[in-house]
Each structure stands twice: as structure tokens, then as C-alpha cells.
């Protein structure tokens, strides 16, 4: 995630399905899964895990895009934020569709 705020000499061309958008999607998909796994420990309930994972990932994605507008060689883009949101949504949807995967095994 640190690489999101590093200056870049060359920015990819804006495309609907570019490698950049795939990286945004995968990064936030993995971030959201990691958050949900971290919240599943202890006495947390499923709604708590999904809710906080969603909130934290959305805030992180939004702030990252805003901060990139102030970094030389980077740009803030709504299309990048949408790719972030789709990654977050896919992780949460996967959580709903495959709840056994997220159960804690002892």
C-alpha cells in the first residue's frame, strides 16, 4: 500500500480495464479480506467484521486517491477509486456467498 503514494514517472493511460485498474481491484480485494480475517477473532460478530472492513477500506481508498493528487507524477482519479470500491465489494460479496471460508477453525 505504500507504493500508492510514491511518485511515478509514467502514469498508465486511462482505460476501462487496464492493468492499473486490475491492481487497484486486487489490492483492495486483498485489503478487505485481510481486514475481515482480522476482525473474525474474539467476540466479534459477522456484521461487525463486514461493516468495519468496508468502512476502513473505503476511507483508505478515498484518502489514498485524494493524497495522490498532491504527489508529483501521480494523479487522483475517480476511475481508480471505483476500481478500489469494486475490489471491496467483491471481497464482501465473497464473504456473504462463502461464509464457511471465513469461519474460525480451531
C-alpha positions in Angstrom: 0.0 0.0 0.0 3.0 2.3 0.5 3.6 2.2 -3.3 0.3 4.0 -3.8 1.8 7.3 -2.6 5.2 7.1 -4.3 5.9 9.5 -7.2 5.7 7.9 -10.7 7.4 9.0 -13.9 4.8 7.4 -16.1 1.2 7.1 -15.5 -0.8 4.5 -17.3 -3.3 5.6 -19.9 -6.9 5.7 -18.6 -8.7 2.6 -19.8 -11.7 0.8 -18.5 -9.9 -2.4 -18.0 -6.2 -1.6 -17.7 -3.5 -3.3 -15.6 -3.7 -0.4 -13.3 -7.4 -0.9 -12.6 -6.8 -4.6 -12.0 -4.1 -3.8 -9.5 -6.4 -1.4 -7.7 -9.2 -4.0 -7.6 -6.8 -6.8 -6.4 -5.2 -4.5 -3.8 -8.5 -3.6 -2.2 -9.9 -7.1 -2.5 -6.9 -8.4 -0.5 -7.0 -5.5 2.0 -10.7 -6.1 2.7 -10.2 -9.9 3.1 -7.3 -9.2 5.5 -9.5 -6.8 7.5 -12.3 -9.3 7.6 -10.0 -12.1 8.8 -8.5 -9.8 11.4 -12.0 -8.9 12.8 -13.2 -12.6 12.9 -11.1 -13.2 16.0 -12.5 -12.9 19.5 -16.1 -12.0 20.2 -16.7 -10.0 17.0 -19.9 -10.8 15.1 -20.1 -11.2 11.3 -21.9 -7.8 10.8 -19.1 -6.1 12.7 -16.4 -7.7 10.6 -18.1 -6.7 7.3 -19.1 -3.2 8.4 -15.7 -2.2 9.8 -13.8 -3.8 7.0 -16.0 -1.9 4.5 -15.6 1.4 6.3 -11.8 1.2 6.8 -11.2 0.0 3.3 -13.4 2.8 1.8 -11.8 5.5 3.9 -8.3 4.2 3.0 -9.2 4.1 -0.8 -10.7 7.6 -0.8 -7.9 9.2 1.2 -5.2 7.4 -0.9 -6.8 8.8 -4.1 -7.0 12.3 -2.6 -3.4 12.2 -1.4 -2.2 11.0 -4.8 -3.4 14.3 -6.2 -0.6 16.1 -4.2 2.2 13.7 -5.2 4.3 14.7 -8.2 3.8 12.3 -11.1 0.6 10.8 -9.6 -3.0 11.7 -10.2 -6.2 11.3 -8.2 -8.8 9.5 -10.3 -12.4 8.6 -9.8 -11.9 5.6 -12.0 -9.2 4.3 -9.6 -11.5 4.8 -6.7 -14.3 2.9 -8.5 -11.8 0.0 -9.0 -11.0 0.2 -5.3 -14.7 0.0 -4.4 -15.3 -2.9 -6.7 -12.5 -4.8 -5.0 -14.0 -4.1 -1.6 -17.5 -5.1 -2.8 -16.2 -8.4 -4.3 -14.5 -9.3 -1.0 -17.6 -8.6 1.0 -19.8 -10.4 -1.6 -17.4 -13.4 -1.3 -17.8 -13.3 2.5 -21.6 -13.5 2.0 -21.5 -16.2 -0.6 -18.9 -18.4 1.1 -19.3 -17.9 4.9 -17.7 -21.3 5.8 -14.4 -20.0 4.4 -14.3 -17.2 7.0 -15.3 -19.4 10.0 -12.6 -19.7 12.6 -11.1 -23.2 12.8 -9.6 -24.5 16.0 
